[in-house]
Amino acid sequence: MQDLLDRIKKIENLILGAATTGEKNAAMSAKERILKKYPELEIYKNPTEYNLYTSNVWQKKLLLAICRKYGVKPYRYHRQKYTTVMVNINEEFLKKVLWKEYLEYSSHLEKLIAGITDDLISKIHKHQEEDVIHKTLN
């Protein structure tokens, strides 16, 4: 299955980097052939509603982008937390494609945000751990 997902990612990269319309159409056709060959990757076959939770606004934006990349329509019910994302999709697709890709990109996003934050803080003032004061009770 991992080999299949790697092939789909390579094809997506070809689509994004296509220099001509013909190259793009050929890559899109290849992706469609793979998805037809493996029906368990169908997004809406036997769909189930899932609550997906993110920890912050950046993670949510990332999850929404990945959902839309695959044609999944994310939504949220009235009064749900802003970081909640609802999807109605195939369980196999959620586990093997969408959530796996989200976790991979999420890790990269966290590292990127941490690097930017550390850089910004170092420009304000050199980072130092706070002093720990031990107080004794009389």
VENGISUL-V709726 format. One line per field, one symbol per residue. ss: DSSP state (2 for helix, 1 for strand, 0 for the rest). phi: phi as a letter, one per 20 degrees, with the letter a starting at -180 (. if undefined). A space follows every 10 residues. Layout:
# VENGISUL-V709726
ss=???
phi=???
This chain:
# VENGISUL-V709726
ss=0222222222 2222222000 2222222222 2222222022 2000000111 1110002222 2222222220 0000100000 0001111110 2222222222 2222222222 2222222222 2222000000 00000000
phi=.fgfffffff ffffffefec ffffffffff fffffffdff effdflfcec edddebffff ffffffgfge neefbbegmf gfeecdccbf fffgfecfff fgffffffff ffffffffff ffffagfcff fddeddee
